Amino acid sequence: MLIDARGLNCPIPVVKTKKAIRESSSEDTIETLVDNKTAVQNLLQMAKDEGLDAVAEQVDESTYKVSIAVSGAVQKTNAENVKADNEVAKTSNLVVAVSSSCMGVGDEKLGKQLMKSFLYTLTTLETKPSVILFYNSGAYLTCEGSDCIDDIKTLEDAGVKVLTCGTCVNFYDIADTLKIGTVTNMYSIAEHMMNASSVVKP
């Protein structure tokens, strides 16, 4: 099955591919065409999360193809999917959503200092979030030049999943400077927020 997702904004390539996987047979291979490396990373991460094997190749100067083998995927009915989603929602942990490189509204220098202090404090707490989402200017915190990298790495080493919005790093032209965690997409961001037991936004 071939999905042409070139020119489509995040998270549409992931959404279309995820839908195709759920509707396919166990012998199918889903091939998705995209036009940027961030979309490739998002599709590979989605396949990994689903427990599926995937490979990516560059077809030409502006086209990439991600092939996902559906063999081994557990096919579920809609009712089973809803039940599974509800169970995840009941058992999910805390999600921290960082939408800015600053904490609070006011002086920018103070805001950056507060954000660094907040992330450091998370490393010292006994209870840590399961996921930290970085988006909009918060994406700068996981990229080269950030003075929060060491604290974020400490959290990642403690088992916290670190995800940065791919659309955001592309917008700010910092995709090649990502230092910690992995890129993600709006589908995954929304999914983590909706399935969380609580979302904290510093």
Secondary structure as a PSIPRED ss2 file (coil, helix, strand):
# PSIPRED VFORMAT (PSIPRED V4.0)

   1 M C   1.000  0.000  0.000
   2 L E   0.000  0.000  1.000
   3 I E   0.000  0.000  1.000
   4 D E   0.000  0.000  1.000
   5 A C   1.000  0.000  0.000
   6 R C   1.000  0.000  0.000
   7 G C   1.000  0.000  0.000
   8 L C   1.000  0.000  0.000
   9 N C   1.000  0.000  0.000
  10 C C   1.000  0.000  0.000
  11 P C   1.000  0.000  0.000
  12 I H   0.000  1.000  0.000
  13 P H   0.000  1.000  0.000
  14 V H   0.000  1.000  0.000
  15 V H   0.000  1.000  0.000
  16 K H   0.000  1.000  0.000
  17 T H   0.000  1.000  0.000
  18 K H   0.000  1.000  0.000
  19 K H   0.000  1.000  0.000
  20 A H   0.000  1.000  0.000
  21 I H   0.000  1.000  0.000
  22 R H   0.000  1.000  0.000
  23 E H   0.000  1.000  0.000
  24 S C   1.000  0.000  0.000
  25 S C   1.000  0.000  0.000
  26 S C   1.000  0.000  0.000
  27 E C   1.000  0.000  0.000
  28 D C   1.000  0.000  0.000
  29 T E   0.000  0.000  1.000
  30 I E   0.000  0.000  1.000
  31 E E   0.000  0.000  1.000
  32 T E   0.000  0.000  1.000
  33 L E   0.000  0.000  1.000
  34 V E   0.000  0.000  1.000
  35 D C   1.000  0.000  0.000
  36 N C   1.000  0.000  0.000
  37 K H   0.000  1.000  0.000
  38 T H   0.000  1.000  0.000
  39 A H   0.000  1.000  0.000
  40 V H   0.000  1.000  0.000
  41 Q H   0.000  1.000  0.000
  42 N H   0.000  1.000  0.000
  43 L H   0.000  1.000  0.000
  44 L H   0.000  1.000  0.000
  45 Q H   0.000  1.000  0.000
  46 M H   0.000  1.000  0.000
  47 A H   0.000  1.000  0.000
  48 K H   0.000  1.000  0.000
  49 D H   0.000  1.000  0.000
  50 E C   1.000  0.000  0.000
  51 G C   1.000  0.000  0.000
  52 L C   1.000  0.000  0.000
  53 D E   0.000  0.000  1.000
  54 A E   0.000  0.000  1.000
  55 V E   0.000  0.000  1.000
  56 A E   0.000  0.000  1.000
  57 E E   0.000  0.000  1.000
  58 Q E   0.000  0.000  1.000
  59 V E   0.000  0.000  1.000
  60 D E   0.000  0.000  1.000
  61 E C   1.000  0.000  0.000
  62 S C   1.000  0.000  0.000
  63 T E   0.000  0.000  1.000
  64 Y E   0.000  0.000  1.000
  65 K E   0.000  0.000  1.000
  66 V E   0.000  0.000  1.000
  67 S E   0.000  0.000  1.000
  68 I E   0.000  0.000  1.000
  69 A E   0.000  0.000  1.000
  70 V C   1.000  0.000  0.000
  71 S C   1.000  0.000  0.000
  72 G C   1.000  0.000  0.000
  73 A C   1.000  0.000  0.000
  74 V C   1.000  0.000  0.000
  75 Q C   1.000  0.000  0.000
  76 K C   1.000  0.000  0.000
  77 T C   1.000  0.000  0.000
  78 N H   0.000  1.000  0.000
  79 A H   0.000  1.000  0.000
  80 E H   0.000  1.000  0.000
  81 N H   0.000  1.000  0.000
  82 V H   0.000  1.000  0.000
  83 K H   0.000  1.000  0.000
  84 A H   0.000  1.000  0.000
  85 D H   0.000  1.000  0.000
  86 N H   0.000  1.000  0.000
  87 E H   0.000  1.000  0.000
  88 V H   0.000  1.000  0.000
  89 A H   0.000  1.000  0.000
  90 K H   0.000  1.000  0.000
  91 T H   0.000  1.000  0.000
  92 S C   1.000  0.000  0.000
  93 N C   1.000  0.000  0.000
  94 L E   0.000  0.000  1.000
  95 V E   0.000  0.000  1.000
  96 V E   0.000  0.000  1.000
  97 A E   0.000  0.000  1.000
  98 V E   0.000  0.000  1.000
  99 S C   1.000  0.000  0.000
 100 S C   1.000  0.000  0.000
 101 S C   1.000  0.000  0.000
 102 C C   1.000  0.000  0.000
 103 M C   1.000  0.000  0.000
 104 G C   1.000  0.000  0.000
 105 V C   1.000  0.000  0.000
 106 G C   1.000  0.000  0.000
 107 D C   1.000  0.000  0.000
 108 E H   0.000  1.000  0.000
 109 K H   0.000  1.000  0.000
 110 L H   0.000  1.000  0.000
 111 G H   0.000  1.000  0.000
 112 K H   0.000  1.000  0.000
 113 Q H   0.000  1.000  0.000
 114 L H   0.000  1.000  0.000
 115 M H   0.000  1.000  0.000
 116 K H   0.000  1.000  0.000
 117 S H   0.000  1.000  0.000
 118 F H   0.000  1.000  0.000
 119 L H   0.000  1.000  0.000
 120 Y H   0.000  1.000  0.000
 121 T H   0.000  1.000  0.000
 122 L H   0.000  1.000  0.000
 123 T H   0.000  1.000  0.000
 124 T H   0.000  1.000  0.000
 125 L C   1.000  0.000  0.000
 126 E C   1.000  0.000  0.000
 127 T C   1.000  0.000  0.000
 128 K C   1.000  0.000  0.000
 129 P C   1.000  0.000  0.000
 130 S C   1.000  0.000  0.000
 131 V E   0.000  0.000  1.000
 132 I E   0.000  0.000  1.000
 133 L E   0.000  0.000  1.000
 134 F E   0.000  0.000  1.000
 135 Y C   1.000  0.000  0.000
 136 N H   0.000  1.000  0.000
 137 S H   0.000  1.000  0.000
 138 G H   0.000  1.000  0.000
 139 A H   0.000  1.000  0.000
 140 Y H   0.000  1.000  0.000
 141 L H   0.000  1.000  0.000
 142 T H   0.000  1.000  0.000
 143 C E   0.000  0.000  1.000
 144 E C   1.000  0.000  0.000
 145 G C   1.000  0.000  0.000
 146 S C   1.000  0.000  0.000
 147 D C   1.000  0.000  0.000
 148 C C   1.000  0.000  0.000
 149 I H   0.000  1.000  0.000
 150 D H   0.000  1.000  0.000
 151 D H   0.000  1.000  0.000
 152 I H   0.000  1.000  0.000
 153 K H   0.000  1.000  0.000
 154 T H   0.000  1.000  0.000
 155 L H   0.000  1.000  0.000
 156 E H   0.000  1.000  0.000
 157 D H   0.000  1.000  0.000
 158 A C   1.000  0.000  0.000
 159 G C   1.000  0.000  0.000
 160 V C   1.000  0.000  0.000
 161 K E   0.000  0.000  1.000
 162 V E   0.000  0.000  1.000
 163 L E   0.000  0.000  1.000
 164 T E   0.000  0.000  1.000
 165 C E   0.000  0.000  1.000
 166 G H   0.000  1.000  0.000
 167 T H   0.000  1.000  0.000
 168 C H   0.000  1.000  0.000
 169 V H   0.000  1.000  0.000
 170 N H   0.000  1.000  0.000
 171 F H   0.000  1.000  0.000
 172 Y C   1.000  0.000  0.000
 173 D C   1.000  0.000  0.000
 174 I C   1.000  0.000  0.000
 175 A H   0.000  1.000  0.000
 176 D H   0.000  1.000  0.000
 177 T H   0.000  1.000  0.000
 178 L E   0.000  0.000  1.000
 179 K C   1.000  0.000  0.000
 180 I C   1.000  0.000  0.000
 181 G C   1.000  0.000  0.000
 182 T E   0.000  0.000  1.000
 183 V E   0.000  0.000  1.000
 184 T E   0.000  0.000  1.000
 185 N C   1.000  0.000  0.000
 186 M H   0.000  1.000  0.000
 187 Y H   0.000  1.000  0.000
 188 S H   0.000  1.000  0.000
 189 I H   0.000  1.000  0.000
 190 A H   0.000  1.000  0.000
 191 E H   0.000  1.000  0.000
 192 H H   0.000  1.000  0.000
 193 M H   0.000  1.000  0.000
 194 M H   0.000  1.000  0.000
 195 N H   0.000  1.000  0.000
 196 A C   1.000  0.000  0.000
 197 S C   1.000  0.000  0.000
 198 S E   0.000  0.000  1.000
 199 V E   0.000  0.000  1.000
 200 V E   0.000  0.000  1.000
 201 K C   1.000  0.000  0.000
 202 P C   1.000  0.000  0.000
